[in-house]
Amino acid sequence: MSGGGMESVAPAASVGGSTNGQHARERCGYFQMPLHYPRYTRGDYEIMPEWKLDCLLKEYGLPISGDVEQKRKYAIGAFLWPH
């Protein structure tokens, strides 16, 4: 039994030019959590153009339905935390 350290994982074997990870992405969709949390203020979200809201929500795997005001409210609720 190991001493609690991190174990390495070998990369997936390539089959037919595609790794198992690529196959899973094609079959089930693909989401990778962005490295940085958005650093926008309430004011930034209130004037942010709809295309930018769409990109931000999509990047975090969040729904992009509704009108621009609904998207703004959703982004504010999802990314801004009360102090």
C-alpha positions as CSV (number, residue, x, y, z in Angstrom):
1,M,0.0,0.0,0.0
2,S,1.3,3.5,-0.8
3,G,2.2,6.1,1.7
4,G,-0.6,8.6,0.8
5,G,1.3,10.3,-2.0
6,M,-0.1,11.0,-5.5
7,E,0.1,8.2,-7.9
8,S,0.8,8.7,-11.6
9,V,-1.6,7.6,-14.2
10,A,-0.4,6.3,-17.6
11,P,-2.0,8.0,-20.6
12,A,-4.8,6.2,-22.4
13,A,-3.7,3.9,-25.2
14,S,-4.3,5.1,-28.7
15,V,-6.7,3.1,-30.7
16,G,-7.2,3.8,-34.4
17,G,-5.5,7.2,-34.0
18,S,-7.8,8.4,-31.2
19,T,-7.3,8.2,-27.4
20,N,-10.1,7.0,-25.2
21,G,-10.5,10.6,-23.9
22,Q,-11.1,12.0,-27.4
23,H,-13.7,9.3,-28.0
24,A,-15.5,10.1,-24.8
25,R,-15.5,13.9,-25.7
26,E,-17.0,13.1,-29.1
27,R,-19.6,10.9,-27.6
28,C,-20.6,12.8,-24.5
29,G,-19.6,16.4,-25.2
30,Y,-16.6,18.0,-23.5
31,F,-16.2,20.4,-20.6
32,Q,-13.0,21.5,-19.0
33,M,-13.1,23.8,-16.0
34,P,-11.3,27.1,-16.8
35,L,-8.3,27.8,-14.7
36,H,-9.4,31.2,-13.5
37,Y,-12.6,32.4,-11.8
38,P,-14.1,35.4,-13.6
39,R,-13.1,38.7,-12.0
40,Y,-15.9,40.9,-13.2
41,T,-17.8,43.4,-11.0
42,R,-21.6,43.8,-10.9
43,G,-21.1,46.9,-13.1
44,D,-19.1,44.9,-15.7
45,Y,-21.9,42.3,-15.9
46,E,-24.6,45.1,-16.2
47,I,-22.9,46.5,-19.4
48,M,-21.4,43.3,-20.8
49,P,-22.6,42.6,-24.4
50,E,-24.7,39.6,-24.9
51,W,-22.1,37.8,-27.0
52,K,-19.6,38.1,-24.2
53,L,-22.1,36.8,-21.6
54,D,-22.7,33.8,-23.9
55,C,-19.0,33.1,-24.2
56,L,-18.5,33.4,-20.4
57,L,-21.5,31.1,-19.5
58,K,-20.5,28.6,-22.2
59,E,-16.9,28.5,-20.9
60,Y,-18.1,27.5,-17.5
61,G,-20.7,25.0,-18.8
62,L,-23.6,27.1,-17.7
63,P,-26.9,27.5,-19.6
64,I,-27.1,30.3,-22.2
65,S,-30.8,30.5,-22.7
66,G,-33.1,33.5,-22.2
67,D,-32.7,37.2,-23.1
68,V,-29.7,39.3,-22.3
69,E,-31.2,40.5,-19.0
70,Q,-31.8,37.0,-17.8
71,K,-28.2,36.0,-18.8
72,R,-26.9,39.0,-16.8
73,K,-28.9,38.1,-13.7
74,Y,-27.7,34.5,-14.0
75,A,-24.1,35.5,-14.4
76,I,-24.3,37.9,-11.4
77,G,-25.9,35.2,-9.3
78,A,-23.4,32.5,-10.4
79,F,-20.1,34.5,-10.2
80,L,-20.6,37.3,-7.6
81,W,-20.8,36.2,-4.0
82,P,-22.2,38.5,-1.3
83,H,-19.6,39.8,1.1
